[in-house]
Structure formats: structure tokens, C-alpha cells
Amino acid sequence: MATLPLGVFSTRCCCRASLSSSSSSSTSSDHEIRSSNARLPVSFAALLGRSVDSNLTVSGASSADSVTVTSSDEQSEICFAKACAKLGLIGLAAAAICYSAPALAYKGGGPYGMEVTRGQDLTGRDFSGKKLVKQDFKTSILRQCNFQKATLLGASFFDSDLTGADLTDADLRGADFSLANASKANFTNANFEGATVTGNTSFKGAIITGADFTDVLWRDDQRAYLCKIADGVNPVTGNATRDTLLCD
């Protein structure tokens, strides 16, 4: 963008000027002058620093007024700079979206686990009193394991073998026992609230005295079997085992 007196123009380009004048004896009139043979002096070309063949726009009201010249090259450069700035912002936004903090690595099968327990033979292991929230015991052999008073919130025993395991006073809320074999396991006073079982989950020969099965969905034949052996009241929740099984 450059500003010059109107009288300086003398170079070849497409120009347009609007002049307005007024006198005391007549009303103001507008004059529009178009010139296709005007030329700029060499000094102005050097000042502009680029080809003088660009389209120029001239506006003025009198010979004393200034003229505003805007070249198409300058407009192109401005547009290019704006486009680059927008692309830069888009790049930063994309980088922020794609970036994510590194995931925490845990040693065990669950976020609070101390060792890998999925798909393992853990026969006879002692987990009593441990906090094993969301621990993964999927497909593991857990025969005769000791889980007394263990915190197993949301733990997964999917397709695991819990035959003869001791889960007395264990907190099993929200745990998954789908397809698990819990035959002859001891669930005395255990809290199963909201746990998941399936039709193939076996509790044959299990001890469930004082266990709380609130909100556990059973198949009719499973419930019928458990109601035959259910007794006691859970010391933590105060709920009778038979009531939580919806026994008749």
C-alpha cells in the first residue's frame, strides 16, 4: 500500500479516479476520469519494488488529495500470509488433539495387581487380605486359593477354576464370574452385590452362608439350587442370604 499525490501519476496502467468539485454558484458535480495511458515515474517503480504492470486503484477528490494505490501483488502476499497463519493454527490444533499422555503401565493383570494373574496356574496361592481391585484372573486355575477378606471389587474370574477356593468375607461387588467353576468354594459372608454370573457358572457344593447376592441375575435352576442351601445374614450389609436370592 502506497500513498502519493494525484499529480505524480504518469505510468501505463489501468487507473480510475473520481473527482468532485463544488462552487458557490452551482451545485457539486462528480467527475470520473479513466486513463489507460497514465505512467508512473521510474522512482515510484523502484519504491514499489516490483513490476509496475500490476492493477492499481486510484481515488481522490482534488489535486491536493492523496491517492491510495494497492497492487495485486501486495494483496496476494497478504492473502498468502493469512493462509500460512491459518495452516499453522490448524497444525497446532491437530497436534494437541492427537497428543495423549502415555498410559500408565501396571505390573499386574489389574491396575492394583502385584503380578500377572491372567491365564496362570495359581493353585493354592494366598491372596488373603489383599487389595485386588479389578484384578484379572481370567482363565486362571485358582484351586484351593485363599481369598479371605480380599478386596476384589470388579475383579474378573471369567472362565477360571475356583474349585475349593476360600473367599470368606471377600468383597466381590461387581466381580465377573461368567463361565467360572466355583464348585465347593467357600463364600461365607462374601458380598456379591452386582456381580455377573452366567448359566454355565457352577456353584455346586459351594458354601454361601451369609453371602449377599443383591442384584445378581440368576438362571431359574441356579436360583432354585442356591435357595436350597442358603442361610445366614451378611454381617456387613445386614441382608439375609435368602432374601438377596429372592427365594420363596
C-alpha positions as CSV (number, residue, x, y, z in Angstrom):
1,M,0.0,0.0,0.0
2,A,1.5,3.4,-1.0
3,T,0.0,7.0,-0.9
4,L,1.1,9.6,-3.5
5,P,-0.2,13.0,-4.7
6,L,-2.5,12.7,-7.6
7,G,-0.2,14.7,-9.9
8,V,2.6,12.1,-9.7
9,F,0.8,9.5,-11.9
10,S,2.1,9.2,-15.4
11,T,2.7,5.4,-16.0
12,R,0.9,2.9,-18.1
13,C,-1.8,1.0,-16.1
14,C,-5.5,0.8,-15.6
15,C,-6.4,3.7,-13.4
16,R,-9.6,5.1,-12.1
17,A,-10.1,8.4,-10.4
18,S,-13.2,10.1,-9.0
19,L,-13.1,13.8,-8.6
20,S,-15.6,16.0,-7.0
21,S,-15.7,19.8,-7.0
22,S,-18.1,22.4,-5.9
23,S,-18.6,26.2,-6.4
24,S,-20.6,28.8,-4.7
25,S,-22.7,29.5,-7.8
26,S,-23.5,25.8,-8.7
27,T,-24.2,22.5,-7.1
28,S,-21.5,19.9,-6.7
29,S,-20.8,17.5,-9.6
30,D,-19.0,14.2,-9.8
31,H,-16.4,13.6,-12.4
32,E,-14.9,10.2,-13.2
33,I,-11.7,10.1,-15.2
34,R,-10.4,6.9,-16.8
35,S,-7.0,6.8,-18.2
36,S,-5.3,3.8,-19.9
37,N,-2.1,5.7,-20.8
38,A,-1.0,7.1,-17.4
39,R,2.6,6.3,-16.4
40,L,4.4,6.1,-13.1
41,P,7.9,7.6,-12.9
42,V,10.9,5.2,-12.5
43,S,11.4,6.4,-9.0
44,F,8.0,5.1,-8.0
45,A,8.6,1.8,-9.7
46,A,11.8,1.4,-7.6
47,L,9.9,2.4,-4.5
48,L,7.3,-0.2,-5.2
49,G,10.0,-2.8,-5.6
50,R,8.1,-5.0,-8.1
51,S,6.6,-5.0,-11.6
52,V,4.6,-1.9,-12.5
53,D,2.2,-3.9,-14.6
54,S,0.0,-4.5,-11.6
55,N,-3.5,-3.2,-11.5
56,L,-3.8,0.0,-9.4
57,T,-6.8,1.7,-7.9
58,V,-6.8,5.5,-7.6
59,S,-9.3,7.6,-5.7
60,G,-9.3,11.3,-5.0
61,A,-11.3,14.4,-4.7
62,S,-8.9,17.1,-5.9
63,S,-5.4,17.7,-6.9
64,A,-4.5,18.3,-3.3
65,D,-5.9,15.0,-2.2
66,S,-3.8,11.8,-1.7
67,V,-4.1,8.7,-3.9
68,T,-4.2,5.2,-2.5
69,V,-2.5,2.5,-4.6
70,T,-3.0,-1.1,-3.9
71,S,-1.2,-3.6,-6.1
72,S,-2.5,-7.1,-6.8
73,D,1.0,-8.5,-5.7
74,E,0.6,-6.9,-2.3
75,Q,-2.9,-8.3,-2.0
76,S,-1.6,-11.8,-3.0
77,E,1.2,-11.6,-0.4
78,I,-1.3,-10.6,2.3
79,C,-3.6,-13.5,1.4
80,F,-0.7,-15.9,1.4
81,A,0.5,-14.8,4.8
82,K,-3.0,-15.2,6.2
83,A,-3.3,-18.6,4.7
84,C,0.0,-19.6,6.3
85,A,-1.1,-18.4,9.7
86,K,-4.3,-20.4,9.4
87,L,-2.5,-23.5,8.4
88,G,-0.1,-23.0,11.4
89,L,-3.1,-22.8,13.8
90,I,-4.7,-25.9,12.3
91,G,-1.4,-27.8,12.7
92,L,-1.2,-26.9,16.3
93,A,-4.8,-27.9,17.0
94,A,-4.3,-31.2,15.2
95,A,-1.1,-31.9,17.3
96,A,-3.0,-31.1,20.5
97,I,-5.8,-33.4,19.6
98,C,-3.5,-36.3,18.6
99,Y,-1.3,-36.0,21.6
100,S,-2.2,-38.0,24.6
101,A,-0.4,-38.7,27.9
102,P,1.4,-42.0,28.0
103,A,-0.7,-44.8,29.5
104,L,0.3,-46.0,32.9
105,A,1.9,-49.4,33.0
106,Y,0.9,-51.8,35.7
107,K,2.8,-54.9,36.7
108,G,-0.3,-57.0,37.3
109,G,-3.4,-58.0,35.4
110,G,-5.3,-55.2,37.0
111,P,-4.5,-51.6,37.9
112,Y,-3.8,-52.6,41.6
113,G,-2.4,-56.0,40.9
114,M,1.1,-57.1,42.1
115,E,1.7,-59.7,39.4
116,V,0.3,-61.2,36.3
117,T,-2.6,-63.4,37.2
118,R,-4.4,-64.0,33.9
119,G,-4.2,-67.4,32.4
120,Q,-1.9,-68.7,35.2
121,D,-1.8,-71.8,37.4
122,L,-2.1,-70.2,40.8
123,T,-3.2,-73.3,42.7
124,G,-3.1,-72.8,46.5
125,R,-1.8,-69.2,46.4
126,D,-2.5,-66.9,49.3
127,F,-4.3,-63.7,48.4
128,S,-5.9,-63.2,51.8
129,G,-6.5,-59.5,52.8
130,K,-5.0,-58.1,49.6
131,K,-6.5,-55.3,47.6
132,L,-7.0,-56.7,44.1
133,V,-9.5,-54.2,42.7
134,K,-10.2,-55.0,39.0
135,Q,-7.6,-57.8,39.1
136,D,-7.7,-60.0,36.0
137,F,-7.9,-63.7,36.9
138,K,-9.4,-64.7,33.5
139,T,-9.0,-68.4,32.6
140,S,-6.6,-68.9,35.6
141,I,-6.5,-72.1,37.8
142,L,-7.3,-70.9,41.3
143,R,-8.0,-74.2,43.1
144,Q,-7.7,-74.0,46.9
145,C,-6.6,-70.4,46.7
146,N,-7.1,-68.2,49.8
147,F,-9.0,-65.0,49.2
148,Q,-10.2,-64.5,52.7
149,K,-11.1,-60.8,53.3
150,A,-9.6,-59.8,50.0
151,T,-10.9,-56.7,48.2
152,L,-11.9,-57.9,44.7
153,L,-14.1,-55.1,43.5
154,G,-14.7,-55.5,39.8
155,A,-12.2,-58.4,39.5
156,S,-12.6,-60.9,36.7
157,F,-12.8,-64.6,37.3
158,F,-14.1,-65.2,33.8
159,D,-13.8,-68.9,32.9
160,S,-11.5,-69.5,35.9
161,D,-11.4,-72.6,38.1
162,L,-12.2,-71.7,41.7
163,T,-12.8,-75.2,42.9
164,G,-12.3,-75.4,46.7
165,A,-11.2,-71.7,46.9
166,D,-11.8,-69.8,50.2
167,L,-13.5,-66.4,49.6
168,T,-14.8,-65.9,53.2
169,D,-15.6,-62.3,53.9
170,A,-14.3,-61.3,50.4
171,D,-15.6,-58.1,48.8
172,L,-16.8,-59.3,45.4
173,R,-19.0,-56.4,44.4
174,G,-19.2,-56.1,40.6
175,A,-16.9,-59.1,40.0
176,D,-17.3,-61.2,36.9
177,F,-17.9,-65.0,37.4
178,S,-19.1,-65.7,33.9
179,L,-18.3,-69.4,33.0
180,A,-16.4,-69.8,36.3
181,N,-16.3,-73.1,38.1
182,A,-16.9,-72.3,41.8
183,S,-17.7,-75.8,42.9
184,K,-17.0,-76.4,46.6
185,A,-15.8,-72.9,47.1
186,N,-16.4,-71.1,50.4
187,F,-18.3,-67.8,50.0
188,T,-19.3,-67.4,53.7
189,N,-20.2,-63.7,54.4
190,A,-18.9,-62.7,50.9
191,N,-20.5,-59.7,49.3
192,F,-21.5,-60.5,45.7
193,E,-23.6,-57.3,45.1
194,G,-23.9,-56.5,41.4
195,A,-21.7,-59.4,40.4
196,T,-22.0,-61.1,37.0
197,V,-22.8,-64.8,36.5
198,T,-24.0,-66.8,33.6
199,G,-25.9,-70.0,33.1
200,N,-22.7,-72.0,33.0
201,T,-21.3,-70.6,36.2
202,S,-21.2,-73.5,38.7
203,F,-21.7,-73.2,42.5
204,K,-22.3,-76.9,43.0
205,G,-21.3,-77.8,46.6
206,A,-20.4,-74.2,47.4
207,I,-20.9,-72.7,50.9
208,I,-22.9,-69.5,50.7
209,T,-23.9,-68.9,54.4
210,G,-24.3,-65.2,55.0
211,A,-23.4,-64.3,51.4
212,D,-25.1,-61.2,49.9
213,F,-26.3,-61.7,46.3
214,T,-28.1,-58.4,45.8
215,D,-28.7,-57.5,42.2
216,V,-27.2,-60.7,40.8
217,L,-29.1,-62.2,37.9
218,W,-29.6,-65.9,38.0
219,R,-31.0,-68.6,35.8
220,D,-34.1,-70.2,37.4
221,D,-32.4,-73.5,38.0
222,Q,-29.4,-71.8,39.6
223,R,-31.5,-69.8,42.0
224,A,-33.5,-72.9,42.8
225,Y,-30.4,-74.8,43.7
226,L,-28.8,-72.0,45.8
227,C,-32.1,-71.4,47.7
228,K,-31.9,-74.9,48.9
229,I,-28.6,-74.3,50.7
230,A,-28.9,-70.6,51.5
231,D,-28.9,-69.4,55.1
232,G,-27.5,-66.7,57.4
233,V,-27.2,-62.9,57.3
234,N,-24.4,-60.9,55.9
235,P,-22.6,-59.1,58.8
236,V,-21.7,-56.1,56.7
237,T,-24.9,-55.4,54.7
238,G,-27.3,-56.9,57.2
239,N,-29.2,-58.7,54.4
240,A,-30.3,-62.2,54.7
241,T,-28.9,-64.5,52.0
242,R,-32.2,-66.0,51.1
243,D,-33.7,-62.5,50.6
244,T,-30.9,-61.4,48.3
245,L,-31.5,-64.6,46.2
246,L,-35.3,-63.7,46.1
247,C,-36.1,-67.2,47.4
248,D,-39.7,-68.0,48.1
